[in-house]
Amino acid sequence: MPPPPNTHLPEKPCAACGRSIVWRKKWERDWDSVRYCSDACRRSGLSDQDRQLELEILAQLSRRARDASICPSEVARAVDPADWRSLLEPVRRAARRLAARGRVRITQQGRAVDPSTARGPIRIAVM
């Protein structure tokens, strides 16, 4: 059943990239089974590396002061020092997934931002 007009549409995070998926009419009958925001996310799914990146984010945050944050590049360098640049977007995706679960928050210039729409440099902090 579609939401009434002029109300906030339901949202949920993409299982692969963590961006928000907003309810659409074409998903009316399938909304509960929608997990991915795009065909690319459906194809890629979640890999062991994605899970490793999530664990590394949480591990680095646990070793920091409660009010400290980390840069995605720190996580990428810890996982693969030789090819860390290729991991920057996967680290951002991992951070978005963790933010959707309420484990971390994404900040820019010290303020929390919507992980789905954040552009530019981000920091990852404990909730």
C-alpha positions as CSV (number, residue, x, y, z in Angstrom):
1,M,0.0,0.0,0.0
2,P,1.5,3.3,-1.0
3,P,2.1,6.0,1.6
4,P,-0.4,8.9,1.7
5,P,0.5,11.9,-0.4
6,N,2.6,14.7,1.1
7,T,4.2,12.4,3.7
8,H,7.7,11.2,4.1
9,L,8.5,8.2,1.9
10,P,10.0,5.2,3.6
11,E,13.7,4.7,3.2
12,K,16.2,1.9,3.9
13,P,19.9,1.5,3.4
14,C,21.4,-0.4,0.4
15,A,22.9,-3.6,1.5
16,A,26.0,-3.0,-0.6
17,C,26.8,0.7,-0.6
18,G,24.8,2.0,2.4
19,R,23.1,4.8,0.5
20,S,19.4,5.4,1.2
21,I,16.9,3.7,-1.0
22,V,13.6,5.7,-1.1
23,W,10.3,3.9,-1.7
24,R,9.1,4.0,-5.3
25,K,5.7,3.1,-6.7
26,K,7.2,0.3,-8.8
27,W,8.4,-1.4,-5.6
28,E,4.9,-1.3,-4.0
29,R,4.5,-5.1,-3.9
30,D,8.2,-5.9,-3.4
31,W,9.3,-3.2,-0.9
32,D,10.2,-5.7,1.8
33,S,12.5,-7.6,-0.6
34,V,14.3,-4.6,-2.1
35,R,17.9,-4.7,-0.8
36,Y,20.0,-2.8,-3.4
37,C,19.9,0.7,-4.8
38,S,21.2,-0.3,-8.3
39,D,22.1,-3.2,-10.6
40,A,25.8,-2.4,-9.9
41,C,25.2,-2.9,-6.1
42,R,23.2,-6.0,-6.7
43,R,26.0,-7.5,-8.8
44,S,28.8,-6.6,-6.4
45,G,27.0,-7.5,-3.2
46,L,29.1,-7.8,-0.1
47,S,32.6,-9.4,-0.3
48,D,34.9,-10.6,2.4
49,Q,37.0,-7.4,1.8
50,D,33.9,-5.3,2.6
51,R,33.4,-7.1,5.9
52,Q,37.2,-6.7,6.6
53,L,36.9,-3.0,6.0
54,E,34.0,-2.7,8.4
55,L,35.9,-4.6,11.1
56,E,39.0,-2.4,10.5
57,I,36.9,0.8,10.9
58,L,35.5,-0.4,14.2
59,A,38.9,-1.6,15.4
60,Q,40.6,1.7,14.7
61,L,37.8,3.6,16.4
62,S,38.0,1.4,19.4
63,R,41.7,2.4,19.8
64,R,40.9,6.1,19.7
65,A,39.6,8.5,22.2
66,R,35.8,8.6,22.3
67,D,35.6,12.0,20.6
68,A,38.2,11.2,18.0
69,S,37.6,10.4,14.4
70,I,39.4,8.6,11.6
71,C,40.0,9.3,7.9
72,P,39.0,6.6,5.3
73,S,42.6,6.6,4.1
74,E,43.8,5.4,7.5
75,V,41.6,2.3,7.2
76,A,42.6,1.8,3.5
77,R,46.3,2.0,4.4
78,A,45.9,-0.5,7.3
79,V,44.2,-3.0,5.0
80,D,46.5,-2.7,1.9
81,P,49.5,-0.4,2.3
82,A,50.6,-0.9,-1.3
83,D,47.3,-0.3,-3.1
84,W,45.3,1.8,-0.5
85,R,44.0,4.3,-3.0
86,S,41.8,1.7,-4.7
87,L,40.2,1.0,-1.3
88,L,39.0,4.6,-0.6
89,E,35.5,4.2,-2.1
90,P,35.0,0.7,-0.6
91,V,36.0,2.2,2.9
92,R,33.4,4.9,2.3
93,R,30.8,2.3,1.5
94,A,31.7,0.3,4.6
95,A,31.3,3.5,6.7
96,R,27.9,4.2,5.2
97,R,26.8,0.6,6.0
98,L,28.0,1.0,9.6
99,A,26.3,4.4,9.8
100,A,23.0,2.9,8.6
101,R,23.3,0.4,11.5
102,G,24.0,3.1,14.0
103,R,27.5,2.0,14.7
104,V,29.4,5.1,13.4
105,R,28.6,8.6,12.2
106,I,30.0,10.3,9.2
107,T,31.2,13.9,9.7
108,Q,32.5,16.8,7.6
109,Q,34.2,19.7,9.3
110,G,33.2,18.3,12.7
111,R,29.4,18.1,11.9
112,A,27.4,15.0,11.3
113,V,26.3,14.7,7.6
114,D,24.0,12.4,5.7
115,P,26.2,9.6,4.5
116,S,24.2,9.1,1.3
117,T,24.7,12.7,0.1
118,A,28.1,13.6,1.6
119,R,30.6,14.8,-1.1
120,G,34.3,15.5,-0.5
121,P,36.4,14.6,2.5
122,I,34.7,12.8,5.3
123,R,35.7,11.5,8.8
124,I,34.3,8.5,10.6
125,A,33.5,8.8,14.3
126,V,31.9,6.7,17.0
127,M,28.2,7.3,17.6
